């Protein structure tokens, strides 16, 4: 089984208005982490940049505009995927995995493919994904009333995972926390 655990940071929350500025994750093949990545990317030039979103990620507009252009980063991302999946084989694809990724991150990643002129997102990834927040829900259902919220950091702490709050919302750190949550709550090993 092939999985890309991933998280991204964006310039806002609307997929049709905002863009990606950090894409991080880990490629897991048959349970083994093959590669980790932490890509800083200049957002789509047409993307609106919301200061509050940058504040959450702890970056400035000047920083993200100095990152490599999205076309260059996209090409290196595709080259990395190409090492593990044959995009021309309909039975060889990655599952996308993340925390609340089904409703947020997956949409931004798909849009990023289109912004880079690539309409073959489905050649790389299965349409169904692994959402770690959904997996954690039944696992923590009995404790939910004791929890302040169901954000990734709160869930991790409830599970006994050490969390450095100052590192949350860095995509690479977030995906490491996500994978740690998955390893506890999922009955399925990947």
TIZAZA-50593 format. One record per atom (N, C-alpha, C): residue in one letter; x, y, z. Coordinates in Angstrom, 3 decimals. Last residue first. Example, Ala and Ser with C-alpha at 12.3 -4.5 7.8 and 13.67 -1.06 7.14 Angstrom:
NODE/type/east/north/up
NODE/S/12.850/-2.250/7.080 .
NODE/S/13.670/-1.060/7.140 .
NODE/S/12.900/0.030/7.870 .
NODE/A/13.190/-5.690/7.800 .
NODE/A/12.300/-4.500/7.800 .
NODE/A/13.200/-3.300/7.800 .
This chain:
NODE/type/east/north/up
NODE/X/-0.324/0.615/7.894 .
NODE/X/0.092/0.873/6.509 .
NODE/X/1.599/0.979/6.402 .
NODE/X/-2.820/-1.015/9.706 .
NODE/X/-1.403/-0.635/9.613 .
NODE/X/-1.036/-0.460/8.150 .
NODE/X/-5.803/-0.200/11.238 .
NODE/X/-5.160/-0.635/10.006 .
NODE/X/-3.719/-0.142/9.973 .
NODE/X/-6.975/1.004/13.304 .
NODE/X/-6.810/-0.454/13.432 .
NODE/X/-6.056/-1.039/12.235 .
NODE/X/-5.673/4.077/14.392 .
NODE/X/-6.120/3.258/13.277 .
NODE/X/-5.937/1.769/13.570 .
NODE/X/-4.615/5.438/16.598 .
NODE/X/-6.073/5.277/16.457 .
NODE/X/-6.521/4.328/15.360 .
NODE/X/-1.749/5.360/16.456 .
NODE/X/-2.478/4.963/17.668 .
NODE/X/-3.928/4.598/17.360 .
NODE/X/-1.001/6.194/13.940 .
NODE/X/-0.404/4.955/14.453 .
NODE/X/-1.104/4.451/15.714 .
NODE/X/-2.336/8.668/13.810 .
NODE/X/-2.772/7.530/12.984 .
NODE/X/-2.271/6.215/13.562 .
NODE/X/-0.700/10.188/15.505 .
NODE/X/-2.105/9.936/15.857 .
NODE/X/-2.611/8.707/15.106 .
NODE/X/1.644/10.179/13.975 .
NODE/X/1.667/9.609/15.333 .
NODE/X/0.242/9.301/15.809 .
NODE/X/0.744/11.558/11.723 .
NODE/X/1.163/10.149/11.571 .
NODE/X/1.196/9.470/12.937 .
NODE/X/0.298/14.075/12.924 .
NODE/X/-0.793/13.342/12.281 .
NODE/X/-0.456/11.856/12.174 .
NODE/X/2.883/14.820/13.652 .
NODE/X/1.877/14.619/14.695 .
NODE/X/0.716/13.782/14.134 .
NODE/X/3.932/15.060/11.083 .
NODE/X/4.546/14.114/12.016 .
NODE/X/3.588/13.798/13.160 .
NODE/X/2.365/17.092/10.095 .
NODE/X/2.205/15.765/9.500 .
NODE/X/2.878/14.706/10.367 .
NODE/X/3.208/19.254/11.662 .
NODE/X/1.820/18.796/11.731 .
NODE/X/1.658/17.393/11.161 .
NODE/X/5.839/19.572/10.785 .
NODE/X/5.580/19.159/12.166 .
NODE/X/4.161/18.587/12.278 .
NODE/X/5.279/20.415/8.141 .
NODE/X/6.071/19.210/8.384 .
NODE/X/5.844/18.690/9.803 .
NODE/X/3.711/22.785/8.483 .
NODE/X/3.156/21.608/7.813 .
NODE/X/3.953/20.338/8.098 .
NODE/X/3.173/24.346/11.406 .
NODE/X/4.246/24.134/10.430 .
NODE/X/3.872/22.800/9.787 .
NODE/X/1.137/24.148/13.163 .
NODE/X/0.890/24.936/11.944 .
NODE/X/2.151/25.128/11.110 .
NODE/X/3.148/23.862/16.068 .
NODE/X/1.908/23.560/15.353 .
NODE/X/1.697/24.583/14.231 .
NODE/X/5.286/24.731/17.508 .
NODE/X/5.567/24.181/16.177 .
NODE/X/4.309/23.838/15.385 .
NODE/X/4.357/25.498/19.950 .
NODE/X/4.984/26.539/19.129 .
NODE/X/5.287/26.040/17.718 .
NODE/X/3.516/23.141/21.175 .
NODE/X/2.507/24.063/20.624 .
NODE/X/3.114/25.117/19.707 .
NODE/X/4.669/20.127/20.852 .
NODE/X/5.263/21.448/21.044 .
NODE/X/4.318/22.444/20.370 .
NODE/X/3.485/17.220/22.382 .
NODE/X/3.236/18.245/21.371 .
NODE/X/3.918/19.541/21.781 .
NODE/X/3.500/13.777/22.818 .
NODE/X/4.169/15.029/23.197 .
NODE/X/3.987/16.035/22.063 .
NODE/X/0.547/11.974/23.176 .
NODE/X/1.634/12.349/22.271 .
NODE/X/2.193/13.690/22.724 .
NODE/X/-1.710/11.201/24.522 .
NODE/X/-0.422/11.072/25.198 .
NODE/X/0.778/11.377/24.321 .
NODE/X/-4.135/11.715/23.440 .
NODE/X/-3.593/10.376/23.196 .
NODE/X/-2.227/10.163/23.856 .
NODE/X/-4.389/14.359/24.038 .
NODE/X/-5.312/13.427/24.678 .
NODE/X/-4.813/11.990/24.537 .
NODE/X/-2.487/15.386/22.233 .
NODE/X/-2.239/15.456/23.683 .
NODE/X/-3.135/14.474/24.439 .
NODE/X/-3.857/14.892/19.798 .
NODE/X/-2.547/14.293/20.071 .
NODE/X/-2.255/14.265/21.573 .
NODE/X/-6.128/16.496/20.113 .
NODE/X/-6.276/15.048/19.956 .
NODE/X/-4.959/14.358/20.302 .
NODE/X/-4.903/19.013/20.174 .
NODE/X/-5.689/18.544/21.318 .
NODE/X/-5.836/17.029/21.285 .
NODE/X/-3.770/19.122/17.599 .
NODE/X/-2.930/19.221/18.790 .
NODE/X/-3.629/18.695/20.035 .
NODE/X/-6.092/18.941/15.910 .
NODE/X/-5.044/17.921/15.893 .
NODE/X/-4.172/17.940/17.153 .
NODE/X/-9.186/19.651/17.569 .
NODE/X/-8.051/20.035/16.731 .
NODE/X/-6.944/19.003/16.889 .
NODE/X/-11.486/19.414/18.955 .
NODE/X/-10.971/18.208/18.292 .
NODE/X/-9.891/18.566/17.287 .
NODE/X/-11.621/20.831/22.288 .
NODE/X/-11.948/20.826/20.863 .
NODE/X/-11.391/19.543/20.258 .
NODE/X/-11.450/20.063/24.977 .
NODE/X/-11.808/21.445/24.623 .
NODE/X/-12.281/21.553/23.177 .
NODE/X/-12.804/17.000/26.197 .
NODE/X/-11.855/17.691/25.328 .
NODE/X/-12.373/19.083/24.958 .
NODE/X/-14.741/15.649/27.467 .
NODE/X/-13.669/16.202/28.305 .
NODE/X/-12.695/17.063/27.502 .
NODE/X/-16.284/14.612/25.469 .
NODE/X/-16.880/15.663/26.311 .
NODE/X/-15.848/16.321/27.223 .
NODE/X/-14.610/12.583/24.404 .
NODE/X/-14.859/13.823/23.659 .
NODE/X/-15.415/14.935/24.534 .
NODE/X/-14.150/10.097/25.397 .
NODE/X/-13.439/11.210/26.045 .
NODE/X/-13.794/12.568/25.451 .
NODE/X/-15.563/8.379/23.777 .
NODE/X/-15.896/8.378/25.208 .
NODE/X/-15.240/9.547/25.950 .
NODE/X/-14.301/8.820/21.259 .
NODE/X/-15.695/9.206/21.487 .
NODE/X/-16.044/9.298/22.969 .
NODE/X/-11.814/8.177/20.304 .
NODE/X/-11.884/9.105/21.434 .
NODE/X/-13.316/9.503/21.813 .
NODE/X/-12.392/6.431/18.217 .
NODE/X/-11.381/6.052/19.193 .
NODE/X/-11.500/6.906/20.461 .
NODE/X/-14.141/7.802/16.565 .
NODE/X/-14.662/6.707/17.389 .
NODE/X/-13.680/6.292/18.486 .
NODE/X/-12.137/9.901/15.743 .
NODE/X/-13.451/10.172/16.334 .
NODE/X/-13.994/8.990/17.140 .
NODE/X/-9.896/9.111/14.384 .
NODE/X/-9.753/9.414/15.809 .
NODE/X/-11.102/9.590/16.501 .
NODE/X/-10.804/8.898/11.758 .
NODE/X/-10.389/7.686/12.470 .
NODE/X/-10.299/7.913/13.977 .
NODE/X/-11.215/11.616/11.212 .
NODE/X/-12.357/10.706/11.183 .
NODE/X/-12.017/9.413/11.935 .
NODE/X/-8.581/12.501/11.318 .
NODE/X/-9.558/13.054/12.248 .
NODE/X/-10.780/12.128/12.340 .
NODE/X/-7.424/11.180/9.175 .
NODE/X/-7.058/10.757/10.524 .
NODE/X/-8.018/11.333/11.567 .
NODE/X/-8.644/10.030/6.313 .
NODE/X/-8.746/11.222/7.148 .
NODE/X/-8.553/10.800/8.602 .
NODE/X/-7.585/8.877/3.365 .
NODE/X/-7.559/8.501/4.778 .
NODE/X/-7.550/9.787/5.588 .
NODE/X/-9.732/8.927/0.426 .
NODE/X/-8.518/9.217/1.184 .
NODE/X/-8.667/8.764/2.633 .
NODE/X/-10.660/8.157/-2.917 .
NODE/X/-10.954/8.084/-1.484 .
NODE/X/-9.651/8.251/-0.710 .
NODE/X/-9.317/8.299/-5.331 .
NODE/X/-10.309/9.334/-5.023 .
NODE/X/-10.718/9.316/-3.549 .
NODE/X/-5.763/7.878/-5.338 .
NODE/X/-7.103/7.308/-5.280 .
NODE/X/-8.077/8.413/-4.899 .
NODE/X/-3.425/9.674/-7.362 .
NODE/X/-4.086/9.456/-6.079 .
NODE/X/-5.449/8.799/-6.248 .
NODE/X/-2.417/9.933/-9.964 .
NODE/X/-1.489/9.741/-8.848 .
NODE/X/-2.178/9.230/-7.588 .
NODE/X/-4.475/10.400/-11.624 .
NODE/X/-3.496/9.399/-12.055 .
NODE/X/-2.524/9.052/-10.936 .
NODE/X/-5.891/12.501/-10.564 .
NODE/X/-6.395/11.142/-10.357 .
NODE/X/-5.487/10.048/-10.867 .
NODE/X/-4.499/14.682/-11.649 .
NODE/X/-4.445/14.419/-10.211 .
NODE/X/-4.835/12.968/-9.913 .
NODE/X/-4.230/15.692/-14.260 .
NODE/X/-4.130/14.253/-14.008 .
NODE/X/-3.919/13.906/-12.535 .
NODE/X/-4.025/18.205/-15.253 .
NODE/X/-5.370/17.731/-14.948 .
NODE/X/-5.391/16.242/-14.611 .
NODE/X/-1.922/20.771/-14.803 .
NODE/X/-1.927/19.311/-14.756 .
NODE/X/-3.319/18.844/-14.336 .
NODE/X/-1.385/23.480/-14.535 .
NODE/X/-1.702/22.955/-15.862 .
NODE/X/-1.745/21.435/-15.931 .
NODE/X/-1.180/24.401/-12.020 .
NODE/X/0.078/24.096/-12.691 .
NODE/X/-0.142/23.427/-14.049 .
NODE/X/-3.768/24.518/-11.246 .
NODE/X/-3.055/25.792/-11.396 .
NODE/X/-1.720/25.605/-12.102 .
NODE/X/-4.240/21.756/-10.953 .
NODE/X/-4.861/22.493/-12.059 .
NODE/X/-4.160/23.820/-12.314 .
NODE/X/-2.715/21.300/-8.625 .
NODE/X/-2.423/20.568/-9.856 .
NODE/X/-2.978/21.340/-11.051 .
NODE/X/-4.116/22.949/-6.869 .
NODE/X/-2.718/23.267/-7.186 .
NODE/X/-2.274/22.537/-8.449 .
NODE/X/-6.520/21.584/-6.609 .
NODE/X/-6.517/22.891/-7.279 .
NODE/X/-5.103/23.280/-7.697 .
NODE/X/-5.570/19.370/-5.123 .
NODE/X/-6.163/19.176/-6.457 .
NODE/X/-6.155/20.489/-7.251 .
NODE/X/-4.809/20.723/-2.797 .
NODE/X/-3.816/20.001/-3.592 .
NODE/X/-4.324/19.770/-5.006 .
NODE/X/-7.265/21.745/-1.899 .
NODE/X/-6.180/22.662/-2.259 .
NODE/X/-5.128/21.969/-3.120 .
NODE/X/-8.616/19.332/-1.395 .
NODE/X/-9.162/20.287/-2.373 .
NODE/X/-8.077/21.261/-2.845 .
NODE/X/-7.054/18.162/0.621 .
NODE/X/-7.192/17.487/-0.671 .
NODE/X/-7.677/18.452/-1.756 .
NODE/X/-7.410/19.995/2.794 .
NODE/X/-6.119/19.856/2.105 .
NODE/X/-6.242/19.205/0.724 .
NODE/X/-10.416/19.735/3.360 .
NODE/X/-9.604/20.935/3.165 .
NODE/X/-8.383/20.687/2.273 .
NODE/X/-11.786/17.375/3.739 .
NODE/X/-12.576/18.585/3.514 .
NODE/X/-11.737/19.823/3.222 .
NODE/X/-9.760/15.480/4.018 .
NODE/X/-10.813/15.258/3.032 .
NODE/X/-11.579/16.540/2.725 .
NODE/X/-8.079/16.216/6.145 .
NODE/X/-7.654/16.454/4.769 .
NODE/X/-8.783/16.336/3.758 .
NODE/X/-8.076/15.981/8.841 .
NODE/X/-9.142/16.777/8.248 .
NODE/X/-8.828/17.107/6.783 .
NODE/X/-4.875/15.071/8.464 .
NODE/X/-5.839/15.394/9.517 .
NODE/X/-6.839/16.396/8.963 .
NODE/X/-4.207/12.561/5.935 .
NODE/X/-3.924/13.768/6.690 .
NODE/X/-4.986/13.976/7.754 .
NODE/X/-3.370/10.934/2.907 .
NODE/X/-3.726/10.829/4.321 .
NODE/X/-3.343/12.115/5.024 .
NODE/X/-4.098/9.491/-0.202 .
NODE/X/-3.750/10.707/0.521 .
NODE/X/-4.208/10.532/1.963 .
NODE/X/-2.760/6.615/-1.605 .
NODE/X/-3.835/7.162/-0.800 .
NODE/X/-3.301/8.453/-0.211 .
NODE/X/-1.379/6.400/-4.916 .
NODE/X/-1.250/6.708/-3.501 .
NODE/X/-2.622/6.954/-2.891 .
NODE/X/-1.487/3.665/-7.296 .
NODE/X/-1.752/5.036/-6.855 .
NODE/X/-1.470/5.154/-5.364 .
NODE/X/-1.984/1.526/-9.660 .
NODE/X/-0.816/1.961/-8.879 .
NODE/X/-0.996/3.428/-8.513 .
NODE/X/-3.890/0.897/-11.451 .
NODE/X/-3.935/0.181/-10.174 .
NODE/X/-2.780/0.569/-9.258 .
NODE/X/-3.395/2.193/-13.806 .
NODE/X/-4.607/2.568/-13.062 .
NODE/X/-4.716/1.883/-11.700 .
NODE/X/-0.427/3.435/-14.737 .
NODE/X/-1.001/2.173/-14.271 .
NODE/X/-2.185/2.512/-13.358 .
NODE/X/0.652/5.864/-15.145 .
NODE/X/-0.054/5.283/-16.285 .
NODE/X/-0.680/3.921/-15.954 .
NODE/X/2.113/6.549/-12.932 .
NODE/X/0.840/7.258/-13.164 .
NODE/X/0.033/6.700/-14.324 .
NODE/X/3.532/4.563/-10.801 .
NODE/X/3.467/4.666/-12.251 .
NODE/X/2.115/5.277/-12.598 .
NODE/X/5.185/5.702/-7.890 .
NODE/X/3.932/5.349/-8.560 .
NODE/X/4.096/5.511/-10.066 .
NODE/X/7.701/6.443/-6.995 .
NODE/X/6.968/5.413/-6.265 .
NODE/X/5.689/4.930/-6.935 .
NODE/X/8.788/8.475/-8.454 .
NODE/X/9.715/7.426/-7.981 .
NODE/X/8.963/6.235/-7.396 .
NODE/X/6.774/10.293/-8.829 .
NODE/X/7.096/9.401/-9.943 .
NODE/X/8.064/8.280/-9.540 .
NODE/X/6.908/11.925/-6.613 .
NODE/X/5.819/10.954/-6.727 .
NODE/X/6.152/9.871/-7.751 .
NODE/X/9.173/13.448/-7.408 .
NODE/X/9.218/12.622/-6.204 .
NODE/X/8.127/11.542/-6.269 .
NODE/X/8.195/14.760/-9.656 .
NODE/X/9.362/13.873/-9.798 .
NODE/X/9.481/12.941/-8.594 .
NODE/X/6.194/16.301/-8.435 .
NODE/X/5.822/15.245/-9.386 .
NODE/X/6.972/14.262/-9.564 .
NODE/X/7.850/18.047/-6.973 .
NODE/X/6.871/17.208/-6.289 .
NODE/X/6.472/16.027/-7.178 .
NODE/X/9.219/19.367/-9.004 .
NODE/X/9.988/18.512/-8.090 .
NODE/X/9.056/17.585/-7.302 .
NODE/X/7.051/20.707/-10.215 .
NODE/X/7.847/19.736/-10.981 .
NODE/X/8.648/18.812/-10.069 .
NODE/X/6.276/22.387/-8.100 .
NODE/X/5.359/21.370/-8.612 .
NODE/X/6.128/20.291/-9.370 .
NODE/X/8.471/24.086/-7.962 .
NODE/X/8.168/23.209/-6.829 .
NODE/X/7.245/22.072/-7.279 .
NODE/X/8.199/25.373/-10.446 .
NODE/X/9.432/24.646/-10.119 .
NODE/X/9.173/23.649/-8.996 .
NODE/X/5.656/26.546/-10.177 .
NODE/X/5.945/25.622/-11.281 .
NODE/X/7.183/24.772/-11.018 .
NODE/X/5.853/28.325/-7.995 .
NODE/X/5.089/27.091/-7.869 .
NODE/X/5.369/26.093/-8.988 .
NODE/X/9.176/29.574/-7.244 .
NODE/X/7.897/29.627/-7.969 .
NODE/X/7.197/28.271/-7.971 .
NODE/X/10.511/29.527/-3.871 .
NODE/X/10.605/29.179/-5.300 .
NODE/X/9.223/29.200/-5.963 .
NODE/X/9.787/32.417/-1.769 .
NODE/X/9.913/30.978/-1.997 .
NODE/X/10.018/30.703/-3.501 .
NODE/X/9.178/35.039/-1.448 .
NODE/X/10.576/34.740/-1.799 .
NODE/X/10.805/33.243/-2.028 .
NODE/X/6.619/35.112/-0.606 .
NODE/X/6.861/35.582/-1.978 .
NODE/X/8.300/35.359/-2.408 .
NODE/X/6.928/34.297/2.010 .
NODE/X/6.306/33.363/1.068 .
NODE/X/6.504/33.803/-0.382 .
NODE/X/8.273/36.603/3.109 .
NODE/X/8.860/35.259/3.117 .
NODE/X/8.253/34.387/2.033 .
NODE/X/6.413/38.660/2.755 .
NODE/X/7.730/38.750/2.108 .
NODE/X/8.394/37.380/2.032 .
NODE/X/4.379/37.809/4.414 .
NODE/X/4.129/37.887/2.975 .
NODE/X/5.455/37.922/2.220 .
NODE/X/5.646/35.560/6.958 .
NODE/X/5.278/36.877/6.441 .
NODE/X/5.024/36.799/4.939 .
NODE/X/4.458/33.038/9.270 .
NODE/X/5.273/33.512/8.157 .
NODE/X/4.800/34.898/7.727 .
NODE/X/2.863/31.529/11.009 .
NODE/X/4.081/32.169/11.496 .
NODE/X/5.029/32.606/10.396 .
NODE/X/0.420/30.486/10.435 .
NODE/X/1.588/29.697/10.027 .
NODE/X/2.913/30.306/10.496 .
NODE/X/-1.178/32.541/11.410 .
NODE/X/-1.356/31.182/11.931 .
NODE/X/-0.125/30.333/11.633 .
NODE/X/-0.326/34.640/9.757 .
NODE/X/-0.053/34.690/11.196 .
NODE/X/-0.168/33.303/11.825 .
NODE/X/-1.419/33.889/7.333 .
NODE/X/0.039/33.912/7.470 .
NODE/X/0.430/33.911/8.941 .
NODE/X/-4.099/34.254/7.948 .
NODE/X/-3.621/32.912/7.572 .
NODE/X/-2.108/32.826/7.710 .
NODE/X/-4.178/37.007/8.385 .
NODE/X/-4.498/36.093/9.488 .
NODE/X/-4.011/34.677/9.202 .
NODE/X/-3.648/38.052/5.795 .
NODE/X/-2.660/38.184/6.876 .
NODE/X/-2.915/37.207/8.027 .
NODE/X/-4.164/36.417/2.820 .
NODE/X/-4.835/36.912/4.025 .
NODE/X/-3.828/36.910/5.180 .
NODE/X/-3.832/36.851/-0.518 .
NODE/X/-3.056/36.532/0.681 .
NODE/X/-3.712/37.223/1.877 .
NODE/X/-5.098/35.312/-3.424 .
NODE/X/-5.248/36.367/-2.428 .
NODE/X/-4.490/35.916/-1.177 .
NODE/X/-3.376/34.220/-6.313 .
NODE/X/-3.944/33.936/-4.993 .
NODE/X/-4.009/35.184/-4.127 .
NODE/X/-2.062/34.541/-8.659 .
NODE/X/-3.437/35.051/-8.615 .
NODE/X/-4.069/34.880/-7.228 .
NODE/X/0.370/33.230/-8.299 .
NODE/X/0.365/34.695/-8.385 .
NODE/X/-1.032/35.316/-8.325 .
NODE/X/0.343/30.703/-5.877 .
NODE/X/-0.135/31.084/-7.199 .
NODE/X/-0.193/32.618/-7.256 .
NODE/X/3.084/31.149/-3.537 .
NODE/X/1.682/30.872/-3.909 .
NODE/X/1.393/31.267/-5.358 .
NODE/X/6.107/29.511/-3.520 .
NODE/X/5.483/30.811/-3.757 .
NODE/X/4.043/30.535/-4.192 .
NODE/X/6.695/27.016/-1.129 .
NODE/X/6.313/27.353/-2.491 .
NODE/X/5.687/28.741/-2.538 .
NODE/X/8.557/24.568/0.412 .
NODE/X/8.076/25.953/0.529 .
NODE/X/7.831/26.401/-0.902 .
NODE/X/8.219/21.305/1.353 .
NODE/X/8.342/22.195/0.207 .
NODE/X/7.744/23.563/0.529 .
NODE/X/9.434/18.699/2.618 .
NODE/X/9.000/19.967/3.193 .
NODE/X/9.243/21.027/2.133 .
NODE/X/9.177/15.162/2.921 .
NODE/X/9.384/16.361/2.120 .
NODE/X/8.816/17.565/2.844 .
NODE/X/10.580/11.925/3.330 .
NODE/X/9.835/13.053/3.877 .
NODE/X/10.121/14.255/3.000 .
NODE/X/10.357/8.558/2.253 .
NODE/X/10.858/9.911/2.023 .
NODE/X/9.960/10.896/2.748 .
NODE/X/9.494/6.137/3.172 .
NODE/X/10.511/6.164/2.116 .
NODE/X/11.157/7.531/1.987 .
NODE/X/8.506/4.438/5.850 .
NODE/X/8.634/5.821/5.393 .
NODE/X/9.803/5.857/4.416 .
NODE/X/6.701/1.471/5.387 .
NODE/X/8.026/2.072/5.546 .
NODE/X/8.034/3.512/5.013 .
NODE/X/4.248/0.353/4.759 .
NODE/X/4.571/0.595/6.157 .
NODE/X/5.913/1.255/6.412 .
NODE/X/4.220/0.348/1.926 .
NODE/X/4.168/-0.904/2.681 .
NODE/X/4.680/-0.733/4.110 .
NODE/X/5.461/3.498/1.951 .
NODE/X/5.193/2.375/1.058 .
NODE/X/5.311/1.092/1.876 .
NODE/X/4.877/6.839/2.403 .
NODE/X/4.950/5.563/3.109 .
NODE/X/4.560/4.466/2.118 .
NODE/X/6.148/10.001/2.397 .
NODE/X/5.710/8.931/1.507 .
NODE/X/5.963/7.619/2.235 .
NODE/X/5.097/12.820/4.146 .
NODE/X/5.911/11.615/4.143 .
NODE/X/5.298/10.620/3.181 .
NODE/X/5.167/16.444/3.969 .
NODE/X/4.602/15.130/4.197 .
NODE/X/5.633/14.027/4.224 .
NODE/X/4.045/19.702/2.939 .
NODE/X/4.966/18.798/3.620 .
NODE/X/4.321/17.446/3.801 .
NODE/X/3.966/22.760/1.570 .
NODE/X/3.440/21.416/1.346 .
NODE/X/4.457/20.451/1.923 .
NODE/X/3.134/26.145/1.700 .
NODE/X/3.963/25.070/2.245 .
NODE/X/3.234/23.755/2.045 .
NODE/X/1.376/27.723/0.331 .
NODE/X/2.741/28.239/0.484 .
NODE/X/3.672/27.236/1.166 .
NODE/X/-1.421/27.701/-1.885 .
NODE/X/-0.514/26.943/-1.013 .
NODE/X/0.817/27.683/-0.894 .
NODE/X/-3.972/30.303/-1.999 .
NODE/X/-2.991/29.367/-2.531 .
NODE/X/-2.142/28.708/-1.466 .
NODE/X/-7.445/31.322/-2.551 .
NODE/X/-6.164/31.313/-1.845 .
NODE/X/-5.242/30.227/-2.379 .
NODE/X/-9.800/31.009/-4.009 .
NODE/X/-9.217/32.346/-3.858 .
NODE/X/-7.785/32.331/-3.336 .
NODE/X/-10.827/28.462/-3.990 .
NODE/X/-10.916/29.195/-5.256 .
NODE/X/-10.300/30.598/-5.194 .
NODE/X/-10.517/27.626/-1.345 .
NODE/X/-9.726/26.970/-2.387 .
NODE/X/-9.748/27.736/-3.716 .
NODE/X/-10.148/29.583/1.417 .
NODE/X/-11.020/29.359/0.254 .
NODE/X/-10.205/28.844/-0.927 .
NODE/X/-8.474/30.298/3.495 .
NODE/X/-9.219/29.041/3.607 .
NODE/X/-10.111/28.717/2.407 .
NODE/X/-5.083/31.396/2.911 .
NODE/X/-6.463/31.604/3.327 .
NODE/X/-7.184/30.281/3.294 .
NODE/X/-2.690/30.536/2.029 .
NODE/X/-2.818/31.986/2.220 .
NODE/X/-4.230/32.379/2.644 .
NODE/X/-1.719/27.482/3.787 .
NODE/X/-2.276/28.265/2.683 .
NODE/X/-2.377/29.748/3.041 .
NODE/X/0.009/24.464/4.196 .
NODE/X/-0.334/25.775/4.753 .
NODE/X/-0.712/26.658/3.579 .
NODE/X/-0.682/20.949/4.391 .
NODE/X/-0.242/22.156/3.704 .
NODE/X/-0.682/23.385/4.460 .
NODE/X/0.314/17.581/4.666 .
NODE/X/-0.339/18.745/5.246 .
NODE/X/0.144/19.939/4.449 .
NODE/X/0.170/14.011/4.245 .
NODE/X/0.545/15.373/3.858 .
NODE/X/-0.258/16.413/4.613 .
NODE/X/1.184/10.838/3.446 .
NODE/X/0.701/11.650/4.560 .
NODE/X/1.110/13.069/4.209 .
NODE/X/0.563/8.900/0.905 .
NODE/X/1.233/10.176/1.110 .
NODE/X/0.522/10.850/2.273 .
NODE/X/1.014/5.403/0.519 .
NODE/X/0.302/6.503/1.164 .
NODE/X/1.184/7.742/1.163 .
NODE/X/0.481/2.222/-0.753 .
NODE/X/1.233/3.463/-0.900 .
NODE/X/0.407/4.634/-0.379 .
NODE/X/0.843/-1.176/0.000 .
NODE/X/0.000/0.000/0.000 .
NODE/X/0.890/1.242/0.000 .
